[in-house]
Amino acid sequence: MKKLRLTLRPAYGACLGGLALLAFALAGCGSSSGGKDGGGATGEPLAIGFIYVGPRDDYGYNQAHAEGAAAVKEMPGVKVTEAENVAESIDVQKTMKSMIEQDGAKVIFPTSFGYFSPHVLVMAKKYPDVMFLHCGGLYDAKKHPKNVGSYFGYIDECQYLSGIVAAYATKSKKLGFVAAKAIPQVRRNINAFTLGARRIDPKITVNVIFTGDWSMPVKEAEATNTLIDQGVDVITCHVDSPKVVVETAERRGIKICGYHASQAAIAPKGYLTGAEWNWAKVYTDYVKMVQAGKKVGEIPNLVRGGLKEGIVKMSPYTEQVSMEARKAADDVKAQLMAGTFVIFKGPLQDNAGNTVIPAGTSYPQTAIELESMAYLVEGVKGS
Amino acid sequence: MSITEMTPGAEALAPDAAGLVSRLLASPRVRDTAQALAITLGAVAVSLALFGLYMLIRYHVSPVALYSAMYRGSFGSWVSLQNSLLAAAPLLLVALCTALPARVGLVIIGGDGALALGGLAAAMTGLVLRELPVPLLLVCMALAGMTAGALLIAAAGLLRHLRGVNETISSLLLSLIGLEVFNFLVEGPWRDPDPISANKPSTPPISEVPLLGNMFHSDVHWGLGVGVVVCVLMYLLMYRTTFGFAARMVGGNVRAARAAGLPVGRLLLVTCVLAGAAAGLAGSIEIAAVQRQANASLFARPGLTIGLMGVLVSFIARHNPLGVIVTAAMVGGVAESSSMLQRHLRVPDASAQVLLGILIVMVILSETFYGRFRVFLAPDVQKAAANR
């Protein structure tokens, strides 16, 4: 018997419905206009783009930059757009281009160290009217375009102060450091933390574990647990997101010095203090200069500084920090603020017994020798 | 199966559309293609609808705003179209690293390692031979990259063939070993002493400007063109040659292939070599067109790595090299639209990852619909089903 089938089977229905929806969606979008062209005319807000290499709420490197961006958003006459999780590849070039061409950005803050070469340099040549203000302090006036700026902070000053605070908190005289890569910037932080602690008690040692990369959550947790099993009772780190280290340490009941941003909120029991960036200062300064009408060439290409310049700051001491510890740290901090204190000065030995800075030599923060630090100082266990 | 059976009849030009459709569907090849297209597009549409619902509930973004931003951010303007194609370029080749072995029945997911080692080999070759004229230098870099990638994936194929080791696990683990070897060489013996590289371990840069330029006054480098050509060539190899037929027979039933006297081991090995070479070539292109030096940026990605995106592309394309071209463009577009969603709708980057996740689950689920739609069944089977 023949029968006309008009009923749709459910599977057909789902498929057709989906297709109709897709067609509708595409048709709907076709009519809306493409990108916007901003900037140029006076009175229009200054469009600024921030680019982060990881999630902007990572309790670490990227959050520190996002906090700086948040301060810029508060300023009058600006329009801020942000992009997170942007890889150090063609991806960041594309993001910069989209911000410039679709959002009309006149100032771009590519905040990851690895964005600089070749990505920032390529885009800076392509868009000579846009300022590219990169975090890393890599600008070289002889080689790089004038519309590139680069800034960095001497955060080892804060690590030195953290070391002092840690020295008062430790009972086992063993401190821990979870580090990402064995590169000069990381070694400088490990060394400053160690020197700060050993200023208070030369018997203190710092156990270091390198995880090998900037974001290795599993290895960071393993490293933290291993360090605690070795008897470490105060820990700090230099990885992109200290969240895993801090949470693991808090759970195991030891004390913590933070890094990049404040992790006090996720470690209410163990958090002491921490080394933080204060990008709000750098970013609002730059934006004010651009708003004041300064052009490419009038904006400083290289901005560096430490506590004194306000580029780095300490997390406020928590209740766990003794009065004694506060006094000792504040004393050194005052000298750093006055510019009279030098962290790396001779005689200084590395952990293999070689003299790395001879007696009578001292390297202030601007010394070029510190940029290629290849050693770990006496008292650091690990390589 | 002969060629004449697969082409639609010459008298297919019927006056009415319904007749045309039914005549077209009389060809098994057209039926299969139509079925694959309809089911995959359906899965994509359902994914988009689910994603729209999720974004509406989670971030209160209206579907119109969402899809219009996604469209503008992926294909809706010249800037975003070029960006999407740039995102697709490496995916084309890395997807082949999964798609080709799938034809012989292997599931290979080691694209990242092959890409990284290929890139490293290309970067070092470029450095050593940098005095050569650029076209010749590019060929040498490509060959070096392809060799390195091929060795890695061939190892997984050999382990499978000789020792029966599961190739999915071995390719993943070999890829991790490859990345560690990469890190060791880049951070150790092959490290550039320049201060910029001091804090970002890299091999010395080959050149000031990228060696591989952009296509026809666009901002899209030639890697896209190379990827498309390689995909087409691989399609021809797999569907238009006796090698491809034999390879697919091995994938269909390895015992039958053996009984028929096919050189199974050689087919597996050659396919794995081609797969690894494709991913290695992708690494060479990243070095020649973008990075100019090998460092962790070659493979490190927040979220899904290029290798895993390649696996995703290959599965959505049902391991068809031509499908890979379309799918890579689509996945590239989705990845690219994330930037627009973040900048204009202020939602986190993770939202685009959610969509990619929904997509792969839906595409895998949609496999169950094959053979369930009567339109796509052979006429005699349809008749039997109607009279049930």
Chai-1 contact restraints between the chains, C-beta under 6 A:
chainA,res_idxA,chainB,res_idxB,connection_type,confidence,min_distance_angstrom,max_distance_angstrom,comment,restraint_id
A,A11,B,F369,contact,1.0,0.0,6.0,A-B,restraint_1
A,A11,B,R372,contact,1.0,0.0,6.0,A-B,restraint_2
A,C15,B,G42,contact,1.0,0.0,6.0,A-B,restraint_3
A,G18,B,G42,contact,1.0,0.0,6.0,A-B,restraint_4
A,G18,B,A45,contact,1.0,0.0,6.0,A-B,restraint_5
A,G18,B,V46,contact,1.0,0.0,6.0,A-B,restraint_6
A,L19,B,A45,contact,1.0,0.0,6.0,A-B,restraint_7
A,L21,B,A45,contact,1.0,0.0,6.0,A-B,restraint_8
A,L21,B,A49,contact,1.0,0.0,6.0,A-B,restraint_9
A,L22,B,A45,contact,1.0,0.0,6.0,A-B,restraint_10
A,A25,B,Y67,contact,1.0,0.0,6.0,A-B,restraint_11
A,G28,B,V64,contact,1.0,0.0,6.0,A-B,restraint_12
A,C29,B,Y67,contact,1.0,0.0,6.0,A-B,restraint_13
A,C29,B,S68,contact,1.0,0.0,6.0,A-B,restraint_14
A,C29,B,Y71,contact,1.0,0.0,6.0,A-B,restraint_15
A,S32,B,S68,contact,1.0,0.0,6.0,A-B,restraint_16
A,G34,B,G76,contact,1.0,0.0,6.0,A-B,restraint_17
A,G34,B,S77,contact,1.0,0.0,6.0,A-B,restraint_18
A,G35,B,S77,contact,1.0,0.0,6.0,A-B,restraint_19
A,G54,B,P302,contact,1.0,0.0,6.0,A-B,restraint_20
A,T81,B,R343,contact,1.0,0.0,6.0,A-B,restraint_21
A,A83,B,S339,contact,1.0,0.0,6.0,A-B,restraint_22
A,A83,B,Q342,contact,1.0,0.0,6.0,A-B,restraint_23
A,E84,B,D349,contact,1.0,0.0,6.0,A-B,restraint_24
A,N85,B,P302,contact,1.0,0.0,6.0,A-B,restraint_25
A,N85,B,G303,contact,1.0,0.0,6.0,A-B,restraint_26
A,N85,B,D349,contact,1.0,0.0,6.0,A-B,restraint_27
A,A87,B,R301,contact,1.0,0.0,6.0,A-B,restraint_28
A,E88,B,S297,contact,1.0,0.0,6.0,A-B,restraint_29
A,S89,B,S297,contact,1.0,0.0,6.0,A-B,restraint_30
A,I90,B,L86,contact,1.0,0.0,6.0,A-B,restraint_31
A,I90,B,V290,contact,1.0,0.0,6.0,A-B,restraint_32
A,K94,B,N83,contact,1.0,0.0,6.0,A-B,restraint_33
A,T95,B,S339,contact,1.0,0.0,6.0,A-B,restraint_34
A,S98,B,S339,contact,1.0,0.0,6.0,A-B,restraint_35
A,E101,B,V79,contact,1.0,0.0,6.0,A-B,restraint_36
A,G114,B,K200,contact,1.0,0.0,6.0,A-B,restraint_37
A,G114,B,S297,contact,1.0,0.0,6.0,A-B,restraint_38
A,S117,B,I196,contact,1.0,0.0,6.0,A-B,restraint_39
A,P118,B,R292,contact,1.0,0.0,6.0,A-B,restraint_40
A,L138,B,I196,contact,1.0,0.0,6.0,A-B,restraint_41
A,I183,B,N199,contact,1.0,0.0,6.0,A-B,restraint_42
A,P184,B,A198,contact,1.0,0.0,6.0,A-B,restraint_43
A,P184,B,N199,contact,1.0,0.0,6.0,A-B,restraint_44
A,Q185,B,N199,contact,1.0,0.0,6.0,A-B,restraint_45
A,S372,B,A198,contact,1.0,0.0,6.0,A-B,restraint_46
